Amino acid sequence: MGKLEASPHVQETSDGRWTPLLEACFAEFTEAEQEGDAVRTTPLVRALASLALIARGIITPASRRGQQALRVGRLALARQLIARHLSQPTLSPAMLADQLGVSVRHMHMLFEGTGMSFSQTVAAQRIRLSRRLLLEAPRRQITEVARVSGFDSLATFYRIFHEKVGMTPGAFRAQGAQSATANLLPSDQGASTDLAAK
């Protein structure tokens, strides 16, 4: 469990295949488009076009355009790998860098441009997953939610959850249950309130 399992999709740099980066960029582009996030879609479109040109030998990976596309593609693939291995408390930059075939320093540099470090990205994804689990599986114990979300201890889960969400996991779950009940009842003003909103 200390090492990420090998993935056939992460062998792009050693054998010249660019498919993993193209797939990761396309998946992130699709997600951004569904969310209506034009700020994220534009660089992804550029990266997809450049990666396709690299794959066909039209531009070189060492060119400025190629390097930019590789950064965007590797970042998209890194995010994909984080999501895939989120439940592993031992998920680290070194393990991810190994899977991408880059140095740990390069891994950190990929995330620097996003305004969120590797650790912040992992924590945000873990909190997002735990919020979803708390609401979708109300009978699941909070210790199990913490474990499935990749937190190595319940104390760490409570501390980070409270820091990011502003309440304990139990209070968040209770508020979500109240919101669901309120949405089922007719409102005096004809509109329901979403208490579980960010």
WORASUL-V73538 format. One record per residue. N is the residue number from 1. RES is the residue in one letter. PHI is phi as a letter, one per 20 degrees, with the letter a starting at -180 (* if undefined). PSI is psi as a letter, one per 20 degrees, with the letter a starting at -180 (* if undefined). OMEGA is omega in whole degrees, -180 to 180 (NA if undefined). Layout:
# WORASUL-V73538
n = (N:N)
res = (RES:RES)
phi = (PHI:PHI)
psi = (PSI:PSI)
omega = (OMEGA:OMEGA)
This chain:
# WORASUL-V73538
n = (1:2:3:4:5:6:7:8:9:10:11:12:13:14:15:16:17:18:19:20:21:22:23:24:25:26:27:28:29:30:31:32:33:34:35:36:37:38:39:40:41:42:43:44:45:46:47:48:49:50:51:52:53:54:55:56:57:58:59:60:61:62:63:64:65:66:67:68:69:70:71:72:73:74:75:76:77:78:79:80:81:82:83:84:85:86:87:88:89:90:91:92:93:94:95:96:97:98:99:100:101:102:103:104:105:106:107:108:109:110:111:112:113:114:115:116:117:118:119:120:121:122:123:124:125:126:127:128:129:130:131:132:133:134:135:136:137:138:139:140:141:142:143:144:145:146:147:148:149:150:151:152:153:154:155:156:157:158:159:160:161:162:163:164:165:166:167:168:169:170:171:172:173:174:175:176:177:178:179:180:181:182:183:184:185:186:187:188:189:190:191:192:193:194:195:196:197:198)
res = (M:G:K:L:E:A:S:P:H:V:Q:E:T:S:D:G:R:W:T:P:L:L:E:A:C:F:A:E:F:T:E:A:E:Q:E:G:D:A:V:R:T:T:P:L:V:R:A:L:A:S:L:A:L:I:A:R:G:I:I:T:P:A:S:R:R:G:Q:Q:A:L:R:V:G:R:L:A:L:A:R:Q:L:I:A:R:H:L:S:Q:P:T:L:S:P:A:M:L:A:D:Q:L:G:V:S:V:R:H:M:H:M:L:F:E:G:T:G:M:S:F:S:Q:T:V:A:A:Q:R:I:R:L:S:R:R:L:L:L:E:A:P:R:R:Q:I:T:E:V:A:R:V:S:G:F:D:S:L:A:T:F:Y:R:I:F:H:E:K:V:G:M:T:P:G:A:F:R:A:Q:G:A:Q:S:A:T:A:N:L:L:P:S:D:Q:G:A:S:T:D:L:A:A:K)
phi = (*:f:c:f:f:f:c:f:e:d:d:f:e:f:d:n:e:d:g:g:f:f:f:f:f:f:f:f:f:g:f:f:f:f:e:m:e:f:f:e:f:g:f:f:f:f:f:g:f:f:f:f:f:f:f:e:n:e:c:e:f:f:f:f:f:f:f:f:f:f:f:f:f:f:f:f:f:f:f:f:f:g:f:f:d:g:f:e:f:e:g:b:g:f:f:f:g:f:f:e:m:c:f:f:g:f:g:f:f:g:e:g:f:e:n:c:f:g:f:f:f:f:f:f:f:f:f:g:f:f:f:f:f:f:e:e:c:f:e:f:f:f:f:f:f:f:f:f:e:n:e:f:b:f:f:f:g:f:f:f:f:f:f:e:d:n:b:f:g:f:f:f:f:f:f:f:f:f:f:f:f:f:f:e:e:f:e:f:e:n:c:d:d:d:f:e:f:g)
psi = (i:i:q:q:q:q:p:i:j:k:k:h:h:h:j:j:p:j:g:h:g:g:g:g:g:g:g:h:g:g:g:h:g:h:i:k:n:h:h:h:h:g:h:h:g:g:g:g:g:g:h:h:h:g:h:i:j:h:q:q:h:i:r:g:g:g:g:g:g:h:g:g:g:h:g:g:h:g:h:g:h:g:h:h:k:h:i:o:h:j:p:r:h:g:g:g:g:g:h:i:k:r:r:h:g:h:g:h:h:g:h:g:i:i:i:p:r:g:g:h:g:g:g:g:h:g:g:g:g:h:g:g:h:h:h:h:m:i:i:p:q:h:h:g:g:g:g:h:i:j:p:i:q:h:g:g:g:g:g:g:g:h:g:h:h:j:r:r:g:g:h:g:g:g:h:h:g:g:g:g:g:h:h:h:q:p:q:h:j:j:q:q:q:n:i:j:q:*)
omega = (-179:-178:177:177:-179:180:179:-177:-173:-177:-171:-173:-175:-176:174:178:-176:-177:-178:180:177:-179:-179:178:-179:178:179:177:180:179:-179:180:178:178:-179:-176:-178:179:179:-174:-176:179:179:177:179:-180:178:180:-179:178:177:178:176:-179:180:178:-178:172:-178:177:-178:179:-180:178:179:179:178:179:179:178:-179:-180:179:178:178:179:177:178:179:179:177:-180:-178:-175:-176:-176:179:179:-177:178:-175:176:-179:180:-180:178:178:-180:180:-178:178:178:177:178:179:178:179:180:178:-177:-180:-178:-178:-176:177:178:176:-178:178:178:179:-179:180:179:179:178:178:179:-178:177:180:-179:180:-178:-175:-179:-173:179:180:-178:-178:177:179:177:179:-178:-179:-180:174:178:-176:176:179:179:178:178:-179:-178:-178:179:-180:179:-176:-173:179:177:179:177:179:179:178:179:180:179:177:178:177:180:179:179:-180:-179:178:-178:176:-179:179:-180:180:178:180:179:179:-177:-178:-179:-178:NA)
